[in-house]
Amino acid sequence: MVEVEADIRLTHATDGADCGADAIAVVGPGAIGTTIAAVLHEAGRTPRLYGRSHRESLTLRVGDEVVRVPGPVTTDPASAAPADVVFLAVKATQLEAAASAWLAALCRPGTVVCALMNGVEQTAALGPFLPPAASALPSVVWFPAQANPDGTVLLRGDPHLSIPASTGSTRVVEALDGTRCRVDVAPDFPALAWRKLLQNAAAGLMALTGRRAGVFARADVAELTLSYLHECLAVARAEGAALDDGVPADILSRFQAFPADMSTSILTDREAGRPLEWDIRNGVVSRLGRRHGIPTPLSDVVATLLAAASDGPG
């Protein structure tokens, strides 16, 4: 097993701006946040780390390789210093508690807040918490990162982000330049965001069944998944997403190709008894379906059951 331990903090200058370690912050060092912090650390741009729980370091496992990111994880927003790029990797259920204090502390004129969050409503969700001089940049996270019970994170695929061509996109591309995380500026970002939302919506079935990716090998679950995804697809198209008829089958095939023990964050949250991101991943389909007059019977059932599961065991 290879371990990367060096605490290297090099300056990466781009367009006259300092995008070195002191200019980059990661808020929310969970599975996605740890992955971003680790790829930055490997490239010599160790970011400052902020979150709810103090930790001395973060650990990412990639196959036989271990990347340790030096901390600490700072828990007090009063001790945070402004950054040029903030990678916000909190869940929707944590957004209000995390974003208001941290973004007020970390943002200065020109700060770009890259939302490493689920859903197609990232910019609207960040709006109430974003200082006027900062800008929000949505993203689509395409890599499977899985939190382990020991606090480490397992990365089970090549990290890849998609972002729109908008304010701040160049800054994020430059921050991740030379890392193992590929970044593409998507010409049709809404289509990619909706495709990922369909994938996340189907993953909600894993939380409802208490099963990992192996559940999609069942013929009945596969049939249900396809019907559900076609319903989601109709809403996505009504919202302007250019997705073809083959997307539902492609997403199902992707789930079926995963290792049977591959988990997903919404299942991990249910197993841990935490609130679920049911609204931004599943409820959004029903909400927008009603806006467009599109019936969403399967979405309504899935969202209702996930909402009930999110309330707790009682």
C-alpha positions, -999 to +999 in steps of 0.1 A: +000+000+000+014+033-011+011+063+013+014+099+003+023+119+034+042+150+022+027+182+034+036+203+004+021+237+000+031+252-033+017+284-049-002+278-082-005+312-098-031+317-125-041+350-143-022+369-117-042+354-088-029+333-060-046+299-062-022+282-038-030+264-006-041+296+012-065+305-015-085+273-015-110+260+011-130+229+015-162+230+036-176+196+045-148+169+046-171+140+039-167+115+010-167+141-017-149+168+002-122+145+013-117+134-023-113+170-035-090+179-006-068+148-014-064+156-051-055+192-043-030+180-017-014+156-041-009+186-065+007+207-039-023+228-031-034+215+003-066+234+011-078+247+044-104+223+058-136+233+076-164+212+090-186+203+120-161+178+136-124+184+144-100+160+128-062+161+126-062+148+090-082+132+062-076+098+046-085+088+010-080+053-002-076+047-039-070+010-046-038+001-027-028+038-024-035+059+007-035+097+005-034+115+039-044+152+038-029+172+068-055+192+087-067+202+111-104+204+102-113+238+117-148+239+134-151+275+143-161+299+115-146+328+135-112+315+129-117+310+091-098+333+066-113+343+032-104+322+002-105+326-036-122+293-042-144+275-018-155+239-025-187+235-006-193+197-001-222+196+023-255+179+018-288+197+014-298+186+049-268+204+063-268+235+040-286+260+063-265+251+093-232+250+074-235+276+047-245+308+064-216+310+089-189+294+068-197+314+036-198+347+055-164+339+069-148+325+038-161+348+010-145+380-001-151+400-033-145+376-062-147+344-042-161+315-062-182+289-043-182+256-062-212+236-050-203+199-048-239+190-040-266+169-055-296+182-075-304+207-102-312+236-078-278+243-064-275+279-073-310+287-060-302+268-028-270+288-022-286+321-030-298+330+005-264+323+021-241+338-005-225+372+002-232+397-026-196+399-037-192+361-042-205+339-070-219+304-069-209+277-094-229+245-096-212+212-105-219+176-113-199+151-093-193+119-113-171+099-090-181+072-065-166+081-031-177+061-002-173+070+035-160+041+057-170+035+093-134+043+104-136+078+089-116+071+058-130+075+023-128+049-005-126+063-040-140+037-064-135+055-097-117+083-115-127+117-101-145+139-126-164+171-123-186+189-148-192+226-145-210+252-166-193+279-186-201+308-162-186+332-136-160+313-117-156+283-140-120+293-150-110+297-114-122+262-105-105+247-136-073+263-126-076+252-090-079+216-100-054+218-129-028+191-127-047+170-102-062+135-107-097+151-108-107+158-144-128+189-149-149+196-180-167+228-188-199+214-203-216+232-232-249+218-221-246+217-183-284+214-176-286+182-195-257+167-175-271+179-143-305+163-150-288+131-161-271+129-128-303+137-110-320+108-127-291+086-115-295+099-080-333+095-081-329+058-090-304+054-062-332+063-038-345+028-044-313+015-026-323+034+005-358+021+004-348-015+000-318-013+023-297-029-005-266-019-024-261-019-061-267-056-063-304-049-059-306-038-095-298-073-107-334-083-097-356-083-127-385-067-108-364-039-095-349-033-129-383-030-144-394-006-117-363+015-121-368+019-158-404+030-153-394+054-127-366+068-148-388+073-178-412+093-155-382+114-144-371+119-180-404+134-190-400+161-162-363+167-172-373+173-208-401+197-197-374+216-178-354+219-211-329+191-206-319+175-239-318+139-229-326+110-254-349+080-249-319+058-241-309+075-209-330+054-185-316+022-199-281+036-198-285+045-161-299+011-152-270-006-170-246+015-151-261+004-118-260-032-129-224-029-139-213-016-104-199-040-079-228-055-060-215-039-027-213-004-042-233+019-018-247+054-022-248+084+001-285+083+007-283+046+017-253+054+040-274+081+056-303+058+062-281+032+077-267+058+100-301+072+110-294+106+095-319+128+076-321+120+039-317+142+009-350+130-004-364+163-016-335+175-039-330+140-053-365+127-056-391+152-044-379+177-070-393+154-098-428+155-083-426+192-076-416+201-111-439+176-126-468+194-110-456+227-124-456+212-159-488+192-155-469+159-158-483+130-138-455+115-116-472+086-096-440+066-091-420+097-080-448+106-056-446+072-039-408+071-038-405+106-024-432+100+002-415+068+014-381+085+015-395+114+034-410+090+060-378+071+063-359+104+068-381+112+099-366+083+118-375+049+131-404+059+153 
